[in-house]
């Protein structure tokens, strides 16, 4: 892979976007590599959590940019058909981040602008370094967000705030992103990866199959009416009660010992 680096250790995959000359901007090649890498990760039983982050810039500063956006140098000559195809090319890996059985955590270091904000929003959880900056600056370029920004941002922070951010192109810092619900946690930039890995380890210590089912229940039920969503949850609850982990977890609880949860 030319623009990604994958490291797997202790059931955690760290996927780093590495285009230092372009502040990790997303071009077609990077999106295709991301899609391939996520497909491979999803098939691995030895990976329970994926942490997505941005690599260092050309001055070896790991906190400069998470993803500075989609690659404008590639986009500038797009026709309408080519622009649509580019958006759909991003949709495939972004939906993988959203729906894959592994939990996905965006460790946001530095700029998360345009496509960078959008790829972070596709992850299950977002942890921001205290120097992170978020924005959807597309309307200032005469376009709109094309990687899901108009849809995911409104779902995360509400329609009014999403409209304000997209219409004004305002940058917001990590603390404001936390205040409005765009990120889950803000930490010192030096502690970003340690915090993300600590959260990953905590998630891994739970029943990974149950976590994957809970993720599916949340995602699939979000846009359902409450009656059908609760019925879906009951069905999935029933499935988890047929597993080894259910028997082991409840037995361990009653016997006051640590559970050995192995399903995935």
Order of alpha helices (4+ residues) and beta strands (2+ residues): beta-beta-alpha-beta-beta-alpha-alpha-beta-beta-alpha-beta-beta-alpha-alpha-beta-alpha-beta-alpha-alpha-alpha-alpha
